[in-house]
Amino acid sequence: MQLRTGYVEAVATAEHRRGRGIAGAVLAEVERLVTGGFELGALSASEEGAALYTARSWTRWSGPIAALTPGGVVDCPGELVFARRTPHTPRRVDSSAPLVCDWRRGDLW
């Protein structure tokens, strides 16, 4: 199943600015955009960032993670990927199923 997915990338707050609600404010706008225009939101998180996403109702994708590259499907074990359902997410989406992103330059996830 293909889903129109809003992929969130490179969310970070300078260490000396953390704890002031900056990331939450940025994510509130990201979530508004994802909810309004996509069937699913997805992001790859660091161990440090995982608690922030969990607190904002993003859920860890428990299934296998991969990327569709010009050379074929490449498994991405160890990626910490979170997803956010939207009102447009089909009910049959199963977070234990494989999740494969399209290739792009840079990090696969």
N, C-alpha and C positions, 0 to 999 in steps of 0.2 A: 504494500500500500504506500503510495506517495502522499506526503502531506506538505502543504505550504507551511514552512517553518521559519519563524523569525529567530535567527541565530544571534546571540549576544556575545560580543567579543571584547576583550581587553578592558574590563571594568576593574579599576584599581583606585585606591585612595592612598595618597602619600602617608607614610607611617605617622608623621607628626600631625596629621589632620584627621586621623581615625577617631571614631567614637563621637563624632559631631553630627551624624546623620547625613553626611554627604552621599555615601553609597546608597542609602535608602531613598534619598531624593532622586538620584539618577535612576535607580531601579523602578521607582514609581512611574516615571515617564516611560521607561522601556516597557514595563508591563502594560501600560495603557496602549502603547503602539502594537505590542504583540497581541493583546486581547482584541484590538480593533481590526487587525488585518491578517491574522495568521491562524492556522489550525492548531499550531503547537509552538511553544517557545523552547529553545534548547541552548545550553551553554556548557562549557567545560570549566570546572572550578578548581582552584587550588584547595589544599586541605584547610588553609586559613580562611578561605572564603565560603566554605561549605555551610557553616552555621548561618551565615547571612542569608543564603538562598533558601535553606530549609525553613528559617523563620518567616520567609516571605512566600511560603506555599509552593516553592519549587520542590520537586521530588527527584530523588536519585534514580536514574535509569539503571535497572538491575540486569538488563539483558546485555548480550555482547555488543560491543561498539566497533564500528568499522568506518572506512571512508572509500568511496568510489573514486578511484584515481584513473588517469589515462592508462596505467598499466594493469588495471583491474581492481578488485576489492582488496583492501589492505586492512587487516585486523588491527585494532588500536587497544590492546589490553592495558589495563591500569589507568585508563582515562576516567576521571571523576566527572561524569556528565549528569546534568540535571535537566528536567523538563518541566514545563508549566502548561497545563491544559488551558484551553480557552473555551468560550461557548461554542466554537466551531470545531472542536476536537471530536472526531467520531468516537462513539462509545466503545467500539471494538479495539481501540488502540490499547495495546498491552505493553506495559513498561518492562516486561521480562522477555519480550521479543527482541531480535536484533535491531539495532538502530544504525543506519548507514547514512552518512552525510555526503553531499557532493564535494568533489575535489575543488580546491582553490589554492592559490599560492600561499606559502607560509605553513603554519601548523595545521595539521589535518583537523584537529579539534581544538 
